[in-house]
Structures are given as C-alpha cells and as structure tokens.
Amino acid sequence: MRIDVLSLFPEMFQVPMHDSILGKAIDNGIFDLRVTNFREFTQDKHRHVDDYPFGGGAGMLLQAQPIIDAYEHTKRAAEEDGLPVGKVILMDPAGKQFKQHDAETLSKSEHLTFICGHYEGYDERIRSIVTDEYSLGDFVLTGGELPAMVMIDALTRLIPGVLGNQQSKVEESFSTGLLEEPQYTRPADFRGMKVPEVLMNGDHKKIALWNQKEALRRTYRRRPDLIDHRKLTSIQKRLLADVRIEEEQRQAKSPQ
C-alpha cells in the first residue's frame, strides 16, 4: 500500500508515523508513506495557499489550485509505479465519522490520498477530486494532520505483517463489535487487587466464556449502543441476560 498525504506541515508526520510498529512496517516495505507540502505547488511569488472567501465571511479558505495540482502530481507518480488512483480522503469536521469498519475497508486499498486542511475551510472546488470525507467526531481541530494520522494508524495496523500477532487485531475492541474484556498480567495479586481465579485455572473453555461475558459487561456498561446494533449468538444472549441481572443487582446495592 502507498499512502500519500497533502499537508502544509509534513514535519508533523515524522515522529508519529516513523516510530514504533508503524515505523518498522515502513522500514520493512509493508506500506509506503509519502507526505507532500502543497505549498510547493503555489503559483504566486508569495506562495499563498489561502485567500478571503467570495461573498464575505470570517477566516480564510484554502485555494483549490495548490491542492489539486499537488494531488495531480502524486497521482501521476503513483500511476507511473503501477498503482491505481485509489480513494482521495478529505479530512473535514462535516465528514462521515470514522469507524473501525472503515479502517478495515481502507486497509485493503493499494493507494490512498489524504488531504489535510487548515484555516476556516476549503474552496468547494477541492471536492472535485475527493471520493470520501471523514471526521473523527463532533469537534473541530486546528488542522487535518492529527485526524489523518489517527486514520492512518488505525488502518495500517490491519495490513498483514504490521502487527506481530495477527489474532490480536481480530479480538480487540470494535473489531468484534464489542469492547474488549478486562485483561491482566503478573503479579496475580497487586496490593490486594487479584486476578480473577478463572483466568488462572487453565480451563480454556471457561476462560473463553468469561472473556465473552466480561466483554458484554463492559460494552453494556460503557457502550450499550454497540449491543443494540449487533447480532448476538445464543450463548452471548444468555450471557448478556446474566450480565443484565447482575448489573441490576449491583446498582440496587450501590448507595444512591
């Protein structure tokens, strides 16, 4: 996979994207990350990338020309290397909220391009090259670099070979549709806080059931909406019924 990023601040990607697991994946050629400063494609001597909006209004808008010319440059380079054009993703607060299933879909791409904005917004004509618009949530950041990095982290870790343990990405939160169950490591007793006995008895069937039940419990407590939109197995339905009873009893005993 190749990922092109169009940004005014390419240096922001140096440490987060070239360290730890992702850095190793880039070094090993599992995916290629290229960040292009679209200011280099301006056509005026002052290298302006923004201007006042027609019709008035607060703030400045990113101009279409530098971004579209930068995109066409990276597109030609990708095509010369035999890559498809791929999706062009605009980071925008009004975009579709990014979810785990989006990461799973995008991780199968050969080529992606991210456009990171700044200032008050974009000249609408920039959207002529965009295939998808994404947001991390209902809040506004100073630029699109951080959301782009989050999306790149989420999707590239799903590429085969990036993570050492492929099973871990299948079992983690949101990939299964539920939040992940509590997990523990040594020591078994830390300041009186003990690891559940079931996890240390070696009975893998009981451990698997406990994991399912506690994943349901955590999801029921924190993100019940995920359960509402998930088709549960018969075993999960039974475990969830037990969880609901136990949670009602716990709440009844808790001080008001």
C-alpha positions in Angstrom: 0.0 0.0 0.0 1.0 3.6 -0.7 -0.4 6.5 1.3 0.0 10.0 0.0 -0.7 12.9 2.3 -1.1 16.5 1.2 -0.3 18.8 4.1 1.2 22.2 4.9 3.1 20.7 7.8 4.8 17.5 6.6 7.2 17.6 9.5 4.2 16.7 11.8 4.3 13.2 10.4 7.9 12.5 11.0 7.9 11.1 14.5 4.4 9.6 15.0 4.5 7.8 11.6 8.1 6.7 11.7 8.4 5.3 15.2 7.3 2.1 16.9 5.3 -0.5 15.0 4.4 1.7 12.1 8.0 2.9 11.6 9.1 -0.8 11.4 6.4 -1.5 8.9 7.5 1.4 6.7 11.2 0.3 7.0 10.2 -3.3 6.0 8.3 -2.0 3.0 4.9 -3.2 4.1 3.5 0.2 3.3 4.9 3.4 1.9 4.0 6.9 3.4 4.7 10.0 1.3 3.9 13.5 2.6 3.7 16.3 0.1 3.7 20.0 1.1 1.1 21.5 -1.3 2.6 25.0 -0.7 5.3 23.9 -3.1 2.6 24.0 -5.9 1.5 27.6 -5.5 1.8 29.8 -8.5 2.4 33.2 -6.9 5.7 34.6 -5.6 4.4 34.8 -2.0 3.4 31.1 -2.0 -0.1 31.9 -0.8 -2.3 28.8 -0.3 -5.3 30.7 1.1 -7.5 33.7 0.4 -10.6 35.5 1.5 -14.0 33.9 0.6 -16.1 35.5 -2.1 -19.2 37.0 -0.5 -17.5 37.8 2.7 -17.2 35.8 5.9 -14.8 35.1 8.7 -11.4 33.5 8.2 -9.5 32.3 5.1 -10.2 29.4 2.7 -7.6 27.1 1.2 -7.4 27.6 -2.5 -8.2 24.8 -4.9 -5.2 25.3 -7.2 -2.3 24.3 -4.9 -4.1 21.3 -3.5 -5.4 20.0 -6.9 -2.0 20.5 -8.6 -0.3 18.7 -5.7 -2.8 15.8 -6.0 -2.3 15.5 -9.7 1.5 15.3 -9.1 1.2 12.5 -6.6 -1.4 10.8 -8.8 1.0 10.7 -11.8 3.8 9.4 -9.6 1.6 6.6 -8.3 0.4 5.7 -11.8 4.0 5.5 -13.0 4.6 2.9 -10.3 1.6 0.9 -11.5 -0.7 1.9 -8.6 -4.4 2.7 -9.0 -5.7 6.2 -8.2 -7.4 5.0 -5.1 -9.6 6.9 -2.7 -9.0 10.5 -2.0 -9.9 11.3 1.6 -10.7 14.8 2.8 -10.3 15.4 6.5 -13.4 17.6 7.4 -15.5 18.1 10.5 -18.6 17.7 8.3 -17.4 14.3 7.0 -18.6 10.8 7.9 -17.5 9.7 11.4 -14.6 7.3 11.1 -15.3 3.8 12.5 -13.4 0.6 12.8 -15.2 -1.0 9.8 -13.9 2.0 7.7 -10.4 1.2 8.8 -10.9 -2.5 7.8 -12.2 -1.5 4.4 -9.5 1.1 3.7 -6.7 -1.3 4.9 -7.4 -3.4 1.8 -6.6 -0.5 -0.6 -3.5 -0.3 -2.8 -3.3 3.5 -2.7 -4.9 6.2 -0.6 -4.5 10.0 -0.6 -5.3 12.2 2.4 -5.9 15.9 2.2 -5.2 17.9 5.4 -6.8 21.3 5.6 -6.3 24.4 7.7 -7.8 27.8 8.3 -11.6 28.3 8.0 -12.2 25.6 5.3 -11.7 24.7 1.7 -12.7 26.2 -1.6 -15.6 24.0 -2.6 -13.9 23.0 -5.9 -11.3 21.0 -4.0 -14.1 18.4 -3.6 -14.0 17.7 -7.3 -11.1 15.3 -6.6 -12.4 13.9 -3.3 -14.0 10.4 -3.1 -14.6 10.3 0.7 -14.8 12.8 3.6 -14.1 11.7 7.2 -14.2 13.2 10.6 -13.1 11.8 14.0 -16.1 13.3 15.8 -18.2 16.3 16.5 -15.4 18.7 17.4 -13.0 20.9 15.5 -9.2 20.8 15.4 -6.7 23.3 14.1 -5.9 21.1 11.1 -6.4 17.8 9.4 -3.0 16.3 10.2 -3.9 14.7 13.5 -7.1 13.1 12.2 -5.2 11.8 9.2 -2.5 10.3 11.4 -5.2 8.6 13.5 -6.9 7.1 10.5 -3.5 6.0 9.0 -2.6 4.4 12.3 -6.0 2.6 12.6 -5.9 1.2 9.0 -2.3 0.4 8.5 -2.1 -1.8 11.7 -4.6 -4.0 10.0 -2.4 -4.7 7.0 -0.9 -8.3 7.2 2.6 -8.2 8.7 2.3 -4.9 10.5 1.3 -6.4 13.8 3.3 -9.4 15.2 0.2 -11.2 16.4 -2.5 -11.2 13.7 -5.1 -12.6 16.1 -4.8 -9.6 18.4 -6.3 -7.3 15.8 -9.3 -9.6 15.4 -10.0 -9.9 19.1 -9.5 -6.2 20.1 -12.2 -3.7 20.8 -14.6 -2.8 17.9 -13.2 -5.4 15.6 -15.6 -7.9 17.2 -18.4 -5.4 17.6 -17.9 -5.3 21.4 -15.5 -3.6 23.7 -12.6 -5.8 24.8 -12.8 -7.7 28.1 -10.6 -6.9 31.1 -7.1 -8.3 30.8 -4.4 -9.0 33.4 -0.7 -9.9 33.7 1.7 -10.6 36.6 1.6 -10.4 39.6 -1.6 -12.3 40.3 -2.1 -10.2 43.5 -1.2 -6.5 43.3 -1.9 -4.6 46.5 -4.9 -6.7 47.2 -6.3 -6.5 43.7 -6.4 -10.1 42.5 -6.6 -11.6 39.0 -9.9 -13.5 38.6 -9.4 -17.1 39.5 -11.0 -18.4 36.3 -8.1 -16.9 34.2 -5.5 -18.9 36.1 -7.2 -22.4 36.3 -6.1 -23.5 32.8 -9.7 -24.3 31.7 -9.8 -22.7 28.3 -13.5 -23.3 27.7 -14.3 -21.4 31.0 -11.8 -18.7 30.1 -13.4 -18.2 26.7 -16.9 -17.9 28.3 -15.6 -15.5 30.9 -14.0 -13.4 28.2 -17.2 -13.2 26.3 -19.3 -12.4 29.3 -16.9 -9.6 30.5 -16.7 -8.1 27.0 -20.5 -8.0 27.0 -20.5 -6.5 30.5 -18.0 -3.8 29.6 -19.9 -3.0 26.5 -23.3 -3.0 28.3 -21.9 -0.5 30.9 -20.0 1.8 28.5 -21.4 1.5 25.0 -24.8 -0.2 25.1 -25.5 1.2 21.6 -23.0 -1.3 20.2 -25.0 -4.2 21.6 -28.2 -2.8 20.1 -26.6 -2.9 16.6 -25.0 -6.3 16.9 -26.5 -9.8 16.2 -25.6 -11.9 19.2 -25.2 -15.7 19.3 -27.4 -17.8 21.5 -24.5 -18.1 24.0 -24.0 -14.3 24.0 -27.7 -13.7 24.5 -27.7 -16.0 27.6 -24.5 -14.3 28.9 -26.0 -10.9 28.3 -29.1 -11.8 30.2 -26.9 -12.8 33.2 -25.0 -9.6 32.9 -28.2 -7.5 33.0 -29.4 -9.3 36.1 -26.0 -8.9 37.8 -25.8 -5.2 36.9 -29.3 -4.5 38.2 -28.4 -6.2 41.5 -25.1 -4.2 41.7 -26.9 -0.9 41.1 -29.6 -1.8 43.7 -26.9 -2.3 46.3 -24.9 0.8 45.4 -25.5 3.9 47.6 -27.8 6.5 46.0 
